[in-house]
Amino acid sequence: MTGYEIRALAAGEERAAFEVLGRALHVTVTDELWRRRAASFPAERRFGAFTGEQVVGVAGSFAARLAVPGGKTLPAAAVDGVAVRADHTRRGVLTALMAAQLADCGRRGDVLATLHASEATIYGRFGYGAATRGKTVRITPTAFRDDAPAGGTVRLLTTAEARELLPGLYAEMGLTRPGMIERPEVWWAHARERLIGEHQVAVHTGPRGDDGFVLYRTEARRTFDHPNRGAALVVQDLHATNTAAAAGLWRFLLRVDLVSEVHAPGRPLDEPAGAMLTDPRACAVTGVDDDTWLRLVDVPAALAARSWGPGEPVVIEVTDPQLPGNTGRYRLSPTGTRSTTAAADLRVTPETLAMLYLGDARPSTLAAIGRIDVADPAALPHADTLFVTAVPPWCGTGF
Ligand SMILES: CC(C)(COP(=O)(O)OP(=O)(O)OC[C@H]1O[C@@H](n2cnc3c(N)ncnc32)[C@H](O)[C@@H]1OP(=O)(O)O)[C@@H](O)C(=O)NCCC(=O)NCCS
């Protein structure tokens, strides 16, 4: 790549960079949109690609701790706002931005980087792997089973109440699954303007206080031929600390009048919404997609922080051309992880390791399709039980 300068964005360059992002995502950046987004698009942690004075590419991130298997949280870069202007694409600009960003993450002490990918073909080459998935469900209103968890109350908030209450509630609820991230103020700055402003917000209260919330919007479903068809509710964000709170929120959504269906994309793979209904087929899984992608920026620190399932020790060899400090052999065991000079049982790429790390993919599955180089096949069942997690990983935060 020639002719581009890659450097940290300076104060005063934010709007020009945001316009690059807007154009790439086919959104017109008006003064009004920028007024609402400026607080959530700071120059800090953002890199630009410049030709002369002009910014033509951008990649940013915000700092957010990410939960790993076993319950610890690690410093992570939540990567957002990645774009290259259409008249400068396919010349290596993104590649250079990713290199600058990963080096910066390393300097800052981020152990992980995570992102939502617009296309699944882009980020594997930079060492990211699809690490969490979500299912999309479509539920037609139907009765709940008598034995479904019940109790608690649900109340609708005003926009002002939601802006005030949700940040603290999300923080108090904690990160209950591997892959979930904290939502720092810069995230809420965006959410207050867009998500909360454009959605209805309901909160569930259980015996110990508020323990769940849902953000949803409505889409008209009436047509000339079907004038009585109710609206669709589209769930943007639903978090609950316990199954009674989750059941209460689903029950609330399915009892809203004049609604023909509830759509919820990006739900945890094991969420049992359908099993609470008298007619489980009223809940159709209409898709399963990658949720977040993960990059292990500091492999030794990441491996040391997560817990491991029962299994004989396994030696994995990681080769990381982009972050060579990660290259090495690591002995994984239920009692911990350490670097080793022992022979490798399994050889993984950074992308493959990221797919395994939070517990989404199984080593034997990836080995069977050639994504892991197996030196000792006897190690695979042990690797499967070492990497497995009690619950599927899930992020549940858009950024
Ligand atoms: C995705 C995007 C940032 C790529 O920028 P870019 O500067 O063209 O990327 P690069 O030139 O560095 O490409 C690096 C490699 O990725 C490939 N690649 C880049 N974008 C791709 C895409 N959308 N689909 C498939 N491959 C892609 C390139 O072909 C190249 O492959 P190579 O290494 O084998 O040569 C740019 O196309 C864009 O802004 N798209 C619209 C916004 C968007 O999707 N942003 C990402 C949000 S998560």
Ligand as a Chemical Component Dictionary entry (heavy atoms), coordinates in Angstrom:
data_LIG
# 
_chem_comp.id                   LIG 
_chem_comp.type                 NON-POLYMER 
_chem_comp.pdbx_formal_charge   0 
_chem_comp.three_letter_code    LIG 
# 
loop_
_chem_comp_atom.comp_id 
_chem_comp_atom.atom_id 
_chem_comp_atom.alt_atom_id 
_chem_comp_atom.type_symbol 
_chem_comp_atom.charge 
_chem_comp_atom.model_Cartn_x 
_chem_comp_atom.model_Cartn_y 
_chem_comp_atom.model_Cartn_z 
_chem_comp_atom.pdbx_ordinal 
LIG C1  C1  C 0 -14.763 -3.711  4.350  1  
LIG C2  C2  C 0 -13.843 -2.551  3.972  2  
LIG C3  C3  C 0 -13.525 -1.758  5.232  3  
LIG C4  C4  C 0 -12.565 -3.137  3.356  4  
LIG O1  O1  O 0 -11.604 -2.105  3.152  5  
LIG P1  P1  P 0 -10.421 -2.251  2.077  6  
LIG O2  O2  O 0 -9.479  -1.136  2.302  7  
LIG O3  O3  O 0 -10.977 -2.439  0.737  8  
LIG O4  O4  O 0 -9.725  -3.613  2.524  9  
LIG P2  P2  P 0 -8.275  -4.093  2.058  10 
LIG O5  O5  O 0 -7.930  -3.493  0.730  11 
LIG O6  O6  O 0 -7.300  -3.874  3.152  12 
LIG O7  O7  O 0 -8.554  -5.633  1.876  13 
LIG C5  C5  C 0 -7.870  -6.635  2.545  14 
LIG C6  C6  C 0 -8.342  -7.958  2.054  15 
LIG O8  O8  O 0 -9.717  -8.132  2.409  16 
LIG C7  C7  C 0 -10.503 -8.402  1.261  17 
LIG N1  N1  N 0 -11.765 -7.721  1.472  18 
LIG C8  C8  C 0 -11.924 -6.462  1.872  19 
LIG N2  N2  N 0 -13.233 -6.181  1.965  20 
LIG C9  C9  C 0 -13.896 -7.294  1.613  21 
LIG C10 C10 C 0 -15.260 -7.608  1.494  22 
LIG N3  N3  N 0 -16.203 -6.708  1.749  23 
LIG N4  N4  N 0 -15.581 -8.855  1.114  24 
LIG C11 C11 C 0 -14.627 -9.755  0.846  25 
LIG N5  N5  N 0 -13.297 -9.496  0.930  26 
LIG C12 C12 C 0 -12.953 -8.272  1.306  27 
LIG C13 C13 C 0 -9.718  -7.819  0.128  28 
LIG O9  O9  O 0 -10.059 -8.429  -1.093 29 
LIG C14 C14 C 0 -8.297  -8.112  0.555  30 
LIG O10 O10 O 0 -8.003  -9.478  0.264  31 
LIG P3  P3  P 0 -6.484  -9.992  0.125  32 
LIG O11 O11 O 0 -5.835  -9.789  1.459  33 
LIG O12 O12 O 0 -6.663  -11.423 -0.222 34 
LIG O13 O13 O 0 -5.898  -9.149  -0.946 35 
LIG C15 C15 C 0 -14.500 -1.628  2.941  36 
LIG O14 O14 O 0 -14.829 -2.384  1.808  37 
LIG C16 C16 C 0 -15.750 -0.940  3.449  38 
LIG O15 O15 O 0 -15.659 0.142   3.992  39 
LIG N6  N6  N 0 -16.940 -1.559  3.285  40 
LIG C17 C17 C 0 -18.203 -0.976  3.691  41 
LIG C18 C18 C 0 -18.319 -0.771  5.196  42 
LIG C19 C19 C 0 -18.064 -2.031  5.965  43 
LIG O16 O16 O 0 -18.536 -3.111  5.619  44 
LIG N7  N7  N 0 -17.318 -1.894  7.062  45 
LIG C20 C20 C 0 -16.993 -2.983  7.949  46 
LIG C21 C21 C 0 -17.869 -2.860  9.129  47 
LIG S1  S1  S 0 -17.631 -4.242  10.238 48 
# 
loop_
_chem_comp_bond.comp_id 
_chem_comp_bond.atom_id_1 
_chem_comp_bond.atom_id_2 
_chem_comp_bond.value_order 
_chem_comp_bond.pdbx_ordinal 
LIG C1  C2  SING 1  
LIG C2  C3  SING 2  
LIG C2  C4  SING 3  
LIG C2  C15 SING 4  
LIG C4  O1  SING 5  
LIG O1  P1  SING 6  
LIG P1  O2  DOUB 7  
LIG P1  O3  SING 8  
LIG P1  O4  SING 9  
LIG O4  P2  SING 10 
LIG P2  O5  DOUB 11 
LIG P2  O6  SING 12 
LIG P2  O7  SING 13 
LIG O7  C5  SING 14 
LIG C5  C6  SING 15 
LIG C6  O8  SING 16 
LIG C6  C14 SING 17 
LIG O8  C7  SING 18 
LIG C7  N1  SING 19 
LIG C7  C13 SING 20 
LIG N1  C8  SING 21 
LIG N1  C12 SING 22 
LIG C8  N2  DOUB 23 
LIG N2  C9  SING 24 
LIG C9  C10 SING 25 
LIG C9  C12 DOUB 26 
LIG C10 N3  SING 27 
LIG C10 N4  DOUB 28 
LIG N4  C11 SING 29 
LIG C11 N5  DOUB 30 
LIG N5  C12 SING 31 
LIG C13 O9  SING 32 
LIG C13 C14 SING 33 
LIG C14 O10 SING 34 
LIG O10 P3  SING 35 
LIG P3  O11 DOUB 36 
LIG P3  O12 SING 37 
LIG P3  O13 SING 38 
LIG C15 O14 SING 39 
LIG C15 C16 SING 40 
LIG C16 O15 DOUB 41 
LIG C16 N6  SING 42 
LIG N6  C17 SING 43 
LIG C17 C18 SING 44 
LIG C18 C19 SING 45 
LIG C19 O16 DOUB 46 
LIG C19 N7  SING 47 
LIG N7  C20 SING 48 
LIG C20 C21 SING 49 
LIG C21 S1  SING 50 
# 
